[in-house]
Protein backbone atom coordinates (compact mmCIF):
# COMPACT_ATOMS: atom_id res chain seq x y z
CA UNK A 1 0.00 0.00 0.00
CA UNK A 2 2.85 2.35 0.87
CA UNK A 3 4.63 1.57 -2.38
CA UNK A 4 1.49 2.28 -4.39
CA UNK A 5 0.92 5.58 -2.59
CA UNK A 6 4.53 6.56 -3.12
CA UNK A 7 4.17 5.74 -6.80
CA UNK A 8 1.10 7.97 -7.10
CA UNK A 9 2.85 10.83 -5.30
CA UNK A 10 5.89 10.42 -7.54
CA UNK A 11 3.74 10.51 -10.68
CA UNK A 12 1.98 13.65 -9.46
CA UNK A 13 5.33 15.27 -8.75
CA UNK A 14 6.65 14.31 -12.17
CA UNK A 15 3.51 15.65 -13.85
CA UNK A 16 3.81 18.91 -11.91
CA UNK A 17 7.48 19.19 -12.83
CA UNK A 18 6.65 18.56 -16.48
CA UNK A 19 3.96 21.22 -16.49
CA UNK A 20 6.30 23.67 -14.78
CA UNK A 21 8.92 22.88 -17.38
CA UNK A 22 6.41 23.55 -20.12
CA UNK A 23 5.45 26.76 -18.36
CA UNK A 24 9.04 27.96 -18.33
CA UNK A 25 9.43 27.43 -22.04
CA UNK A 26 8.60 30.35 -24.35
CA UNK A 27 5.32 30.20 -26.24
CA UNK A 28 6.29 30.27 -29.90
CA UNK A 29 3.89 32.43 -31.92
CA UNK A 30 6.05 32.90 -34.97
CA UNK A 31 4.35 32.42 -38.33
CA UNK A 32 0.89 32.50 -36.79
CA UNK A 33 -0.47 34.62 -39.65
CA UNK A 34 0.79 32.37 -42.43
CA UNK A 35 -1.88 29.70 -42.12
CA UNK A 36 -4.95 31.87 -42.69
CA UNK A 37 -7.33 30.77 -45.45
CA UNK A 38 -8.61 33.76 -47.42
CA UNK A 39 -11.85 33.79 -49.38
CA UNK A 40 -13.00 36.73 -51.54
CA UNK A 41 -16.54 36.72 -52.91
CA UNK A 42 -17.93 39.27 -55.38
CA UNK A 43 -21.61 39.99 -55.96
CA UNK A 44 -22.69 42.19 -58.87
CA UNK A 45 -26.47 42.57 -58.94
CA UNK A 46 -28.11 44.11 -61.98
CA UNK A 47 -27.95 47.90 -61.88
CA UNK A 48 -30.95 49.88 -60.71
CA UNK A 49 -32.59 52.23 -63.22
CA UNK A 50 -33.74 55.73 -62.27
CA UNK A 51 -35.64 57.87 -64.79
CA UNK A 52 -36.97 60.46 -62.34
CA UNK A 53 -34.36 63.19 -62.92
CA UNK A 54 -34.24 65.93 -65.49
CA UNK A 55 -31.30 66.29 -67.85
CA UNK A 56 -30.19 69.33 -65.82
CA UNK A 57 -30.07 67.24 -62.63
CA UNK A 58 -28.20 64.44 -64.39
CA UNK A 59 -25.72 66.96 -65.81
CA UNK A 60 -25.09 68.19 -62.26
CA UNK A 61 -24.36 64.63 -61.18
CA UNK A 62 -22.06 64.19 -64.18
CA UNK A 63 -20.05 67.30 -63.31
CA UNK A 64 -19.64 66.13 -59.73
CA UNK A 65 -17.80 63.07 -61.09
CA UNK A 66 -15.96 64.62 -64.04
CA UNK A 67 -15.58 68.26 -63.07
CA UNK A 68 -11.80 68.04 -63.01
CA UNK A 69 -11.52 66.84 -66.60
CA UNK A 70 -10.93 69.22 -69.48
CA UNK A 71 -13.99 69.99 -71.51
CA UNK A 72 -16.44 68.34 -69.13
CA UNK A 73 -17.90 71.69 -68.06
CA UNK A 74 -19.25 72.15 -71.60
CA UNK A 75 -21.00 68.78 -71.75
CA UNK A 76 -24.68 68.39 -71.01
CA UNK A 77 -25.14 64.83 -69.79
CA UNK A 78 -28.20 62.82 -70.76
CA UNK A 79 -27.38 59.86 -68.53
CA UNK A 80 -24.94 58.88 -65.82
CA UNK A 81 -24.05 55.70 -63.93
CA UNK A 82 -23.23 55.76 -60.23
CA UNK A 83 -21.34 52.92 -58.58
CA UNK A 84 -20.24 52.01 -55.09
CA UNK A 85 -18.25 49.08 -53.73
CA UNK A 86 -19.48 47.70 -50.42
CA UNK A 87 -16.77 45.77 -48.55
CA UNK A 88 -17.35 43.51 -45.57
CA UNK A 89 -15.03 40.98 -43.99
CA UNK A 90 -15.18 38.46 -41.20
CA UNK A 91 -12.21 36.99 -39.33
CA UNK A 92 -12.07 33.64 -37.55
CA UNK A 93 -9.39 33.03 -34.90
CA UNK A 94 -7.99 30.39 -32.63
CA UNK A 95 -5.78 31.18 -29.64
CA UNK A 96 -2.92 28.94 -28.59
CA UNK A 97 -2.82 29.34 -24.82
CA UNK A 98 -0.20 28.63 -22.15
CA UNK A 99 -1.72 26.60 -19.31
CA UNK A 100 -0.62 28.46 -16.18
CA UNK A 101 0.39 31.94 -17.24
CA UNK A 102 -2.62 32.63 -19.45
CA UNK A 103 -0.40 33.84 -22.29
CA UNK A 104 -1.75 33.27 -25.78
CA UNK A 105 -0.84 33.42 -29.44
CA UNK A 106 -3.42 35.00 -31.74
CA UNK A 107 -3.80 32.83 -34.85
CA UNK A 108 -6.06 34.01 -37.69
CA UNK A 109 -7.51 30.92 -39.35
CA UNK A 110 -9.96 32.25 -41.91
CA UNK A 111 -10.85 35.58 -43.53
CA UNK A 112 -14.03 35.90 -45.58
CA UNK A 113 -14.29 39.06 -47.71
CA UNK A 114 -17.62 39.96 -49.32
CA UNK A 115 -17.57 42.59 -52.08
CA UNK A 116 -20.76 44.01 -53.56
CA UNK A 117 -20.75 46.26 -56.62
CA UNK A 118 -23.83 48.47 -56.51
CA UNK A 119 -24.77 50.50 -59.58
CA UNK A 120 -27.55 52.89 -60.54
CA UNK A 121 -28.17 54.12 -64.08
CA UNK A 122 -29.77 57.58 -64.24
CA UNK A 123 -31.50 58.51 -67.49
CA UNK A 124 -33.34 61.76 -68.07
CA UNK A 125 -37.08 61.23 -67.72
CA UNK A 126 -37.63 62.73 -71.17
CA UNK A 127 -35.73 59.83 -72.72
CA UNK A 128 -38.45 57.36 -71.75
CA UNK A 129 -40.76 58.96 -74.33
CA UNK A 130 -38.56 57.86 -77.23
CA UNK A 131 -37.42 54.30 -77.92
CA UNK A 132 -34.43 55.63 -79.87
CA UNK A 133 -33.30 57.94 -77.08
CA UNK A 134 -33.81 55.34 -74.37
CA UNK A 135 -31.98 52.61 -76.31
CA UNK A 136 -29.11 54.90 -77.28
CA UNK A 137 -28.58 56.12 -73.71
CA UNK A 138 -28.88 52.64 -72.23
CA UNK A 139 -26.29 51.30 -74.66
CA UNK A 140 -23.91 54.07 -73.61
CA UNK A 141 -24.47 53.59 -69.87
CA UNK A 142 -24.07 49.82 -70.16
CA UNK A 143 -20.53 50.49 -71.37
CA UNK A 144 -19.92 52.08 -67.97
CA UNK A 145 -21.56 49.13 -66.21
CA UNK A 146 -19.33 46.71 -68.11
CA UNK A 147 -16.18 48.62 -67.17
CA UNK A 148 -17.17 48.56 -63.50
CA UNK A 149 -17.78 44.82 -63.58
CA UNK A 150 -14.62 43.99 -65.54
CA UNK A 151 -12.33 45.97 -63.24
CA UNK A 152 -13.88 44.45 -60.12
CA UNK A 153 -13.39 40.96 -61.52
CA UNK A 154 -9.82 41.74 -62.55
CA UNK A 155 -8.91 43.10 -59.12
CA UNK A 156 -10.21 40.22 -57.01
CA UNK A 157 -6.66 38.94 -56.58
CA UNK A 158 -5.60 42.41 -55.41
CA UNK A 159 -8.26 42.28 -52.70
CA UNK A 160 -7.01 38.86 -51.61
CA UNK A 161 -3.44 40.19 -51.51
CA UNK A 162 -4.59 43.18 -49.47
CA UNK A 163 -5.85 40.77 -46.80
CA UNK A 164 -2.47 39.03 -46.72
CA UNK A 165 -0.72 42.41 -46.52
CA UNK A 166 -2.93 43.45 -43.60
CA UNK A 167 -2.14 40.23 -41.75
CA UNK A 168 1.58 40.53 -42.49
CA UNK A 169 1.73 44.18 -41.38
CA UNK A 170 -0.07 43.38 -38.14
CA UNK A 171 2.42 40.60 -37.44
CA UNK A 172 5.37 42.93 -38.10
CA UNK A 173 4.20 45.82 -35.92
CA UNK A 174 2.00 44.16 -33.29
CA UNK A 175 3.18 40.56 -33.20
CA UNK A 176 1.10 37.45 -32.66
CA UNK A 177 2.09 37.07 -29.03
CA UNK A 178 2.63 35.74 -26.55
CA UNK A 179 0.54 38.21 -24.58
CA UNK A 180 -1.81 38.01 -21.64
CA UNK A 181 -5.22 36.58 -22.47
CA UNK A 182 -6.87 39.72 -21.09
CA UNK A 183 -5.46 41.64 -24.07
CA UNK A 184 -7.13 39.33 -26.57
CA UNK A 185 -10.09 41.65 -27.44
CA UNK A 186 -7.68 44.54 -27.96
CA UNK A 187 -5.44 42.50 -30.27
CA UNK A 188 -8.38 41.24 -32.32
CA UNK A 189 -9.69 44.78 -32.73
CA UNK A 190 -6.27 45.98 -33.85
CA UNK A 191 -6.04 43.18 -36.43
CA UNK A 192 -9.47 44.17 -37.78
CA UNK A 193 -8.28 47.78 -38.12
CA UNK A 194 -5.14 46.72 -40.00
CA UNK A 195 -7.28 44.58 -42.30
CA UNK A 196 -9.80 47.37 -42.87
CA UNK A 197 -7.07 49.86 -43.75
CA UNK A 198 -5.37 47.49 -46.19
CA UNK A 199 -8.61 46.54 -47.97
CA UNK A 200 -9.74 50.16 -48.24
CA UNK A 201 -6.49 51.08 -50.00
CA UNK A 202 -7.18 48.50 -52.71
CA UNK A 203 -10.82 49.61 -52.94
CA UNK A 204 -9.65 53.19 -53.50
CA UNK A 205 -7.12 52.09 -56.14
CA UNK A 206 -9.86 50.10 -57.88
CA UNK A 207 -12.20 53.09 -57.83
CA UNK A 208 -9.50 55.32 -59.33
CA UNK A 209 -8.84 52.77 -62.08
CA UNK A 210 -12.55 52.61 -62.90
CA UNK A 211 -12.88 56.38 -63.04
CA UNK A 212 -9.88 56.64 -65.33
CA UNK A 213 -11.39 54.21 -67.82
CA UNK A 214 -14.85 55.78 -67.53
CA UNK A 215 -13.41 59.13 -68.60
CA UNK A 216 -12.40 57.55 -71.91
CA UNK A 217 -16.06 56.72 -72.57
CA UNK A 218 -17.47 60.13 -71.64
CA UNK A 219 -15.88 62.20 -74.38
CA UNK A 220 -17.23 65.12 -76.44
CA UNK A 221 -17.09 62.87 -79.50
CA UNK A 222 -19.21 60.23 -77.82
CA UNK A 223 -21.80 62.78 -76.77
CA UNK A 224 -21.85 64.17 -80.30
CA UNK A 225 -22.55 60.67 -81.60
CA UNK A 226 -25.40 60.24 -79.12
CA UNK A 227 -26.82 63.61 -80.06
CA UNK A 228 -26.89 62.65 -83.74
CA UNK A 229 -28.45 59.24 -83.12
CA UNK A 230 -31.96 60.48 -82.33
CA UNK A 231 -34.11 63.56 -82.23
CA UNK A 232 -33.66 65.19 -78.82
Beta strands, then each sheet from edge to edge (+ up, - down):
strand 1: 37-43
strand 2: 48-50
strand 3: 79-97
strand 4: 103-123
strand 5: 177-180
sheet 1: 1+ 4+ 2+
sheet 2: 1+ 4+ 3-
sheet 3: 1+ 4+ 5-
end
